[in-house]
Amino acid sequence: MKKRILPDPPAYVLIVAAVEAERDAVVRGLMKACPEESCGEAEGPLRRVGRYIVVAGGVGPAAAAASTALAIAGGPPLRYVVSAGIGGGFPGAAPVGSVVVATEIVCADLGAETAQGFASVDELGFGSWRVKTDREVAEALAEALRQAGMAATAAPVLTLSTVTGSGETAAELLRRVPGAAAEAMEGYGAALAASMHGIEAMEVRALSNAVGPRDRDAWRIGDALAALERTAAILPEVLNIR
């Protein structure tokens, strides 16, 4: 009997935000990209738009890892897991209002203090503080955003449990991870859960503030959420999944 070859299951994308405002901005953007699709309302933090599952998974790397793992276990086959939301940009690398697409996702405070300074878990021999992304896809998304008239760059994005509040800490982070352009609190958790399941990880950050001394009056959260929405509208075109 001739063996029957079954088609591959359709690919889905899981997008993990931290809070509902970020999730809803992503959903609005996806609805513009996929107008024929409806937004599937679900109880709790999860929404569906076509082949995109969008969840508000909580703040911080632990919440992101747990919610990502839960969504993977209970959902359809995934091609990508995308950590998406707003974040801080390093001055001189990415201005407020722009978007950073991660070329790698680095848990920049995962390690130990030593007499010689900070040592990452890589240096300690306890795993890795980095999750690589597909640089070609990251750069393609950044270029698509620029073609749409947005300011965007592809660069490392840092994950921190405690976000930066001083110029000294910002300088230390750049010493640890040269070329970093943004920081947030969830990317590494979502990316690690994805990589443990063999799923490609991505991170996208729309920048609401500069990394460094905290000045809430200067934050542009509304502008960042608008940039996140526009980014979500362009994402299906780059990933070629609708």
N, C-alpha and C positions, 0 to 999 in steps of 0.2 A: 504494500500500500504506500502510495506517495505521501511523504510527510507534509502536513499542512503548515505553512509558514504564517503565523499570526502577525498582524500589523503591530507596530510599536504603539503603546498607549499614548494618548495626547499629552503634550507637555504642559505643565502648569507652572506658575510663578507665585511664590509666597513672598509677600512684602510685609516686613515687621516694623511697625512704628512703635514709639514709646507710649504716646498719649492719644486721646481721641481726636484732638485738633489736627495732629499730623496725619492720622489715619484718614480723616475726612477730606483733607487736602489731597491726599493721594487718590482717594476714590473719585473726587471731582475731576481730577486730571485724567484718570482712566476712562471715565464716562465720556470725555471729549474725544479720546482716541478710539473708543469702541462705542459709538452712539447707538448701535443696534442692540447693545447688551443692556440689560437692566441690572441694577444694583440689588443683589440678593441680600435682604435684611435677615440677620440671624440674631438670636438671643446672645447677649454678651458682646465681646469685643470684635467679632469677626464679620467681615463683609466680603462678598464675591462680585467681581465684574468680569464676565467672560471666563478666561483661564487665569485670572488674577485673584488671589486670595489675600486680603489685607486685614491685618490684625493689629490692635493696640495691645502690645504685650507687656507693658510696664516699663518702669525706669530702671536703668542700670544693667550691667552685663549678666547678672544672675537671672533677673526676670526675663531678659531677652532670650537667654539660652533655654530656660524652662519653657517659655511660651512657644519658641521655635520648635523645640523637640516635640512638644505636645501636638502642634499643628502638623508636623511631618508625619507623626505616628498615626494621626487620625484622618489624614487627607489623601488626595490623589497623588500620582507620581509627579515629582517636581524636577524642573530643569534648573531653576535658580531660586535662591533665597536672597532677598534684598533687604538690608537694613536701611531704612529711609526715615529722614526727619530733619529737624533743624539742628544747628550746632554752632560752634565758634570757629572763626577763621584766624590763622596766624597772620599778623600784620606783615605786609610785604609779600605774602604768598597767595592769599585769597581774601579779597575785600568783602566786607559786609554786603549782603544782597546777592552775592555770587553763589555758585554751586560747585562743590568738590565731589568728584567721583573717585572712589578709592582704588588705587593700584595695589595696595596692600592694607590690611587692617591690623593695627598693632595695639595690644593691650599694654600701654606705656608705663603703667605702675605695677605690673605683675613681676615681682622679683624680690630683691632684698637690698637693704642698705648695708654697705660694707665700709671698712676703713678707707677703701679706695673709691668709694662712691657707689652709685646704684649698679646692681648686677641683675640682668634679666634672668628669667627662668631658663633661657637657652644657656646662658653662661653658668648657671647653677647645675645644669644637667637634669632639669625637671620637666622638660617639654619645650614648648615654643610659645613665645608671646606674639607671634605673627601668623596671620592667615593670608596667603596669597590670593589675589583675584586674577581674573583673566584680563591682563593689561590691554589687550587689543579691544576687548569689549568696553572696558572703562574709557579708553581714549576715543572710541567710536561714539559713545554716549556724550562725552564732553564736547566733541566736535559737532555733533548734532545740535546740542544746546547752543553752541556758539553760532551755528548757522541760523538758528531761530532768533538770534539777537540777544542771547543771554551771555553773561560772563560766567565762564566755567573752566575748570582745570581738572586734570587727572593727576592725583598725587596720593601719598600715604595719608590715611586718616587714623587718628589716635582714639582709643577707647580708654576712659578713665572712670573710676568709681567716684572720685571727687574731682569736679571740673576746676580749672585753673582760676585763681583769683589774684595773682600777682605777676609782675614782670619777671621776677626771679624764677618762678616756677615755669613760666612760658619759655624762658631761655634754656632752662635745664631740660625741658622736654625736647626742644629742637636739638640740643646736644645729643640726647639719647637717640633721636630719630631724625637725622638730617633730611630736609626736604618735606617734612610733614606740613600739610596745609590746613588741616582742620582737626578739631577734637569734638567728641560726643561721648555718650555713656553706654551705648548698646551694641555697637557693631561687632566687637569681638565675640560677645556671647552668642549672637545669632549666627555669625560665621563659623564658630567652632561647632555648634550643633549641626549646621549644614555639612561641614566637612566630615564629621563623624559618620554621616549617612551617604557620603560620596556625592554631595550636591554642590554645584558651583555657588560660591558666595559673592555678593556684591554689597557695596555701601554707597549711599548717596546722601550728601548733607547740604542743605540750603542754609546759608550763614546769616544768623540774626545778630551776631555780636563779634567783637574782636577778642581773641584769647589774651588774657592779662588781667589787669585790675578791673574789678567788677563795677560797671557803671550802668545800672538798670535803666536810667533815663535815656541812654544812647542805644539801647537794644531796639532792633527793628523786626519784631516777631511777625507782624502782619506781612511785611515785605518778604520775609523768609518763607512763610507759609504759601504765599502767592508763587514764589519761585519753585517751591516743592510741587505745587499743583501743575505748573507748566512742565516741570521735569517729568512727572508721571504721565502727562499727555504725550510726551515724546518717547518714553521708554518702550512701548510696544513696537514702535517702528524699528528701533535699534535691535531689540531682542528677536524680532520677527515671530512673536507669539501674540496672538490676539484671541 
